[in-house]
């Protein structure tokens, strides 16, 4: 009986920011157009062009924030092309994603309208790669200045009298690659310069986010923390859990390293996979713990008071696009494997809530590890959506201190910890534990001891699982995988014995 958890109900640690459950919407494939935005003339029910069924579904999982317009797209986006009368807006070629021509009908005003409908914080990423300091400075002024100025007057001419409230602002994206192929030292200088002119107007205070590293590029974090952390509120880590992705490290003459992806990589199918590929994704998700711990250790050296947050504003699974779809659109199906790996990652993020303030899964609709897939007027909620529905109990709850022992899951001679979890206490005093069993073959009996809680009054459970590793929701069968009630547990004093099915996520809620 090695799967054991000991949790102290009074040992409250950091608050798990609701922003950890944030999302990402890039101008990529069918995320914005034919996703969130169908246009006001569409027969699909909408408000100001935004699909109402999508708005309702995302509000149910309490989406806290939305990152836009990219991604790589952000560093080729020029915001003035997306304001004013829609019929007058210039078109542009999306050179990063599929070479499609966009009409710019979804721009700054539409994004803020979308966030207002979702009751979500806007997170805007500015253009450093192909933009200018002036362009970024004027965008911030346009959005947030309440006085009389050229940009504020332009906003009023375009129908918005009052400035918007904007907190989260990213100074570039992936500037080590698609955002300009910069060295860490060069970007540190650039982020300091751009930061100076992205000003605070009135009571609007920007939370400035620097483009952090990809994966295990610890040097990028070191340089950014050493040279520019005094100008930043956060740095953004990007990490995708994918199979067969080769990271190439190029040595530069000055000793720096440049990280990029081998174009010969093979990501494998999102739906047709064997157990070794299941294990590979779980292994990649578990590696998030090492990444976060090592980047955090570097940040602690320069910022022991944790004033600068770590934000993981791109993460999730990345597989081959679905057959017959545009490879540049990154459209992939979503199975139980995606759900289980998301649960592993979210548990890790929760458990590092002292440093992690936000994460943004990539991406919300029709791209990579999406919450929602659409096909015309049809909409389907993915297994990953249901994980977010189960895990929303952690939003703004207090992380509890716990110790855990786990059995191993063994595949092809390699091992992983079988069970992971995160545990929090909500404002009403209820304890919520999210547990993940990554073993697709065997169940897991988990014994949880709750100290300093008093008499357990009630326990409720929810489970997400299926007989097949690749169970998915389709437009023909949209409800094949959904959370259901879970009762396979026993309560004895301060001990709860939980019998988890194979390849499952379980939510246990305990009330006094």
N, C-alpha and C positions, 0 to 999 in steps of 0.2 A: 504494500500500500504506500507507494512512494509519492503519489500525487497529493500533496498536502499544502494547505494554506493556513497561516496564522495571521489574523488581522486584528489590529487594535482599533476599536471603534472611536476612541478618543484621540488617537494620534493623527490629527489632521495635519496635512502638509500643504502644498501649494494648491491654489485654485486651478482647476482644469478649465482654461479659458474656452468659452464656447467657440472662439475663432479657430480652435483646433479642428472643428468640423466644417471648415470653409471649403469653397468650390472655385473652379477655374473655368472661364469661358473665353476661348480665343477665337479669332477669325480663322477658323480651320475647319475644312470640310463642311458638315451640316450642323455645327454647334450653334452658331448665331443664325444664319439664314437657313430656313427650313428646319430650324430647331426652336430656339427661343422666339425668333422673329419670323412671322409669316406675312407681314404687311397688313395694313388696314383693310385692303380689298379682298383678303382671303376668305374663302367659305368656312375655313376652320375657325371656330369661336375664338375671338381675340379681343383684347383691349389695347388700343393704340398700336396694333400690330403684334402684340405679345400673346402667345398662346395661353389661354386661361387654364387649360388642363395641366400644363406644365407648372404654371404659377401655383396652383392649388397643391400639386404633388410636392413641390419643393418647400412650400410653407409648412406642410405636415411634418417634415423632418427638421424644421426649424433652421433652415439654411442661414448661417449668421453673416456671411460675407461672400462677395463674388469678385474675383480677380479678372481684369479686362484691360486692354484688348489682346494681350499676349503675355508670355510666349514670344517666340521668334518674330511673330507678326508685329509686336509692339515697336521693335526697332526699325521697322520700315513704315510705320503708321504716322501720318501727318494730320494732326487733329483738325486743322482748319478745313480739310476736305470733307469732314463729317458734320458740318454745322450748316445752318441756313436752310432755305427751301430745298426739299429733297430733289425736286426736278432740276435744280441748279447745281447739285453737288457733282464734282468730277468723278469719273470712274477711276479705278486703279487695278493693277495686276497684282494678285497675291502670289509673289514669286516664291515664297517659302512653301506654300501648301497648294500644290496642284496646278499652279499657273492660271487659276480662274480669274475672271474679271469681276470685281465687286463694284456695286453702285453707290456705296457709302451711305445708304439709307439708314443704317444703324450706326449712330455716332454718339457724341458726348451726351446730348439731351436724352436720347433713347436709352442709353445705359443707366443714367440716373433715374429715369422713369421706371425701368425694369427693377432696379434696386428698391425703389419705393414700393412697388407692387409686392416684392418679396419680403419687405421689411428686413433687408439685409444691408450691411455696411458695404459701400463701394470701395474697391481696392483698384486703383488705376496704376498702370505701369507706363512710365514715360520713355520717350525715345532718346537714347544716348547713341546707339549705333550709327544711325544715319541722320539724326536730328541735330539741333543746335541748342546751346544754352538759352538763347532768346526764345526759341520755339517752346521749350519746356516751361520757361518762366512765364510766358504769355498764357499758356494753358492753365497753369495754376491760378494766375490772375483772373482769367475768364471764369473759372469755376468757383472761386472762393472770395473775390473782392467785392465788398458791399458799397464802395464809394463810386465816385465818378472817375473813370479812366477809359482809355481806348478799348481795352478788352472787356471791362464790365459793361460799357455802353453797347458793345457788339453783342454780348449775351442778351441784353435787354431787347435789342433789335430783333433777336431770334426768338423772343417770346418768353424769356425767363427773367423776371424782375429781380427776385431775390437770389443771392448766391446759394450754392449747394453746400452742405456740410460734407467735407472730405477729410477723412483722417488718414487712411492708408495710401501711401504714394511710393511706388517703386522707382528707383533711379536706375533704369536700364534693366535688361534681362539677359542672362547667359552671355555676358560680355566677353567671356573667354572663348566664345565660338560665334553663334549667329548674331550676337549683339556687338560684333566689331573685332573679334579675334585679338583681344587685348591681353597683354601680360598683366599679372596681378598688380604689379607696381604702377603700371600705366593706368589701370582702372581705378586704383586707390586715389590717384591724383584727379582723375576725371570725376569720380563720385564726389570728391571734396568740392570741386569747382561747380558742378551742377547743383549740388546741395545748397550752395550759397545763394543761388538765384531762384530756387524753388522756395519762395518766401511764405511766411505765415502772415495772413491778412486778418486783422481784427481778432476775433475770438477763435478763428479756425487755426488749429495747430496741427501741422502735418506730422505724421508718424513715418519717418523716412526709412525706407528699406533699401539696402544695398544689394546688388546682385552677388550672391555668394557662389560657392563652388558647386561643381558636379561631383556627386558621389564622394570618393576617397581622395579628392584633391585637397589635402590638408594644408598645403602651402598657401593656397588661395585664402583660406580662412586666416592663417597666420599673418599674411601680409595685410589683409583688409583690417583685421583687428589692431594690428600694430600701427598702421598708417592712417586709418580713416574712421575708426570706431567712435571717436569723439564727435563725429558729425552724423552718426547714424543711431536709429532706435532699434534696428534689427538688420540681420543679414539673412539671405534666402538660400537655402540648400535645395538642390534638385537631385532626385534619385528615383529611377524607375526600376521596378522588379521585372526583369525580362530574361529570357533564356537565350544563350548564344550570342549575347552582345559583347563584342570585344572592345575594350578600352585601349586605345593606342596612346602612348606617352611619348611625345616628341621632345627631345632635349634641345634647348636653344643655346646659342654660343655663350650667353651670360650665365648659364647654369639653371635658368628657369625651365619649367616644364609646361608643355601645352597638352591638354587632354582633348582628345576627340574620339569619334566612334568610327570603327572600321566599316567601310561601305560594304564589305562582304558578309556582314553579320546575317544570321538567320534567326528570326525571333520565334518561329514555330506557330502552330495554329492555336487560336483562342479556344477552340471547342473539341478538336481531335487530338488527344494526348494520352500518354500512358502514365503509369505511376512515377517513373523516373522524372518525367517532366512536371508532374504535380509536385514532387519533392523539390525540384529545382526552383520553382516559384516560391515555395515555403521557405527554402533556404535563403533565397534572395530577400524575402520579407523579413526574416529573422536578422539578416545582416544590418537592417536599419538600426538595431540596438548598438552595434559596434560603431557605425557611422556617427550616430547622434552622440554617443559617449565620447568619441575622440574629438569631434568638432567642439563639443562642449568643454572638454578639458583645455583646448587651446583658448577658447573664449574666456574661461575662468582665469587663465594666466593674466590676461589683460583687463579683465572686467570681473573681479571677484564678487562684486555686489550685484551682478546679473542685471545691469541696466540695459544692456543690449540683448535683445531677444534673438533666438534662432527661429526662423520661419521656414517651413518646408513647403514652399508654394508651388511645387510641381512634384507629384509622386503618384505611383500607381502601377498597374500592370501594363505591359506593352507587348503585343503580339503582332503577327502578320495581319494585314487587313483582310476582311472577309472576301472570299473569291468573288470576282465580278464587280468589285467596287474600286473606285479610284484610289490607287496606293497613296496619293498625297492627301487623302481625306482621313486616314487613320481610323476607319470605322471597323470596330471589332465587336463580336458578341461577348456576352458576360455570363459566366457560369458560377457554380458553387465554388470553384477554385479561386475565382476573383474575390468572392465574398470572404472566404476563409483567410486569404492573404491580407485583405483589407482589415479584418479583425485583428490579426497579428500586429500590423503596423499601427493601428489606432491605439491598441493597448500600450505599445511602446511610447507613442507620442504622449498619451495620458501620464505615463509613469515618469516622463521628463518634463512635466508641466512647470517646473521651476525655471526652465530656460526656454521651452517651446511655447510661443504665444499663439501661433497660427499655423495651420497647414491648409493646402488647397489641392484636393485630388484632381487629377487630370483625366477627363474633363467632364463637365456636367451633362452634356447631351450629345449623343451620336459620335463621340470621339474617345478613343482609348477606353479607360475604365469608367464608363459613363453611368450616371444614375438612371438615365432615361434614354430610350431609343424611340425614334419616330419613323413612320412610313406613311406619308400623306396625312390623313386625319387620325391614323392609329397611333397609339402611344403605349409603350410597355415599360414597366418598372423593373429594373434589373435586380439580380441578387445583391449587388453592392448597395443599391438604394435601401434595401431592407436592413442591411447592416447599420446604415446611418439612422434608420428609424429605431432600431434597437438601442444603439449607443447614445442617442440624444439625451438619455438620462444623466450622462456625465457633464453636460454643458453647464459651466459655471458652478459645478459641485466641488467639494473639497476632496482632493486625493488623500486616501488613507494609507498609512504605513502598513506594509505586510511583508511577510517572508514566505517563500514558496519553494517546494521541492517538486520536481516533475520527472516522470519516467521518460525514457528515450523512444523516439520513433526512428526506426532503422530502415534504410532503403539502399540497396546495392552497396552495403558496407559502410555507408555514411550515416551519421546520426544527427538528430535535432531534438530539442526539448519538445515533448509531446503536447504539453499544455501551457498556455500563456494566459495572463489575466491582467485586468486593472480593476481597482475597487475605489469607489468614492461614496461620499455622504452628501445627500442633497439638503436643501434649505429646510425641509421638513424633518430631517433627521433619519430618513430612510437610507439604508446601505444598498448600493447597486454594484454588482460584480458582473463583468463581462468576461467570459471564459471561452477559449478557443482550443479545440482538439484538432491538431493538424494531421493526425494519423487517419488515412482513408480506410483502414482495414479493421482496426480494433477500437472499441470504446475506451473510456477513461473514467475510473472512479476517483473522484476528487473529494477529499475530506477537508472542510473549511471550519476552523475554529475561530469564533468571534469573541474577543476579550473586551471587557468593559462596555458592554452594550446593554446588559440587563436581560430580562426575559424576552425571548423572541415571541412576538405576537403573531405575525403572519409572514409567509414566504410565498412569493409568486415567481413563476418561471416562464421563459419564452425560449424557443429553440428554432434555429434555422439549419436544416440539413436535408439530405436526400440519399437515396440508395446509390446513385451514380455520381462520379466525380464531376462530370460535365453537364449536369442538369442545368437547364437555362429556361428563361421565359422568352417566348416567341410571340409574334403577332397572332399566330393561330392558337397558341396556348399560353396566354399571358400570366397565368396564375399557377404555373407548374411548381415554382419554388417560392414559398412565402413563409414568414414566421408563424409558428403555431404555439399553442399553450404547452408548457412543459411541467410535468409533475413527477418525474423520476428522481425524486430526492427524499431524504428522510431527515427529520429534525429531532435531535436528542440533546436537551440542555442547550449549551452554547455551540453545539456542533451540527453542521449540515453536511450530509453525505450526498454528493451529486453524481449521478451515473450518466455521463455524457455519451451520446452516440458517436460513432466514427465520423470524421470530417464534419464537425459541427461547431456552431456558435451558440452559446447559452447565456442568457441574461437571468440572473437571480436577484430579486428585489426583496429586501428584508426590512420589516417594520416592527417596532416595539409593540 
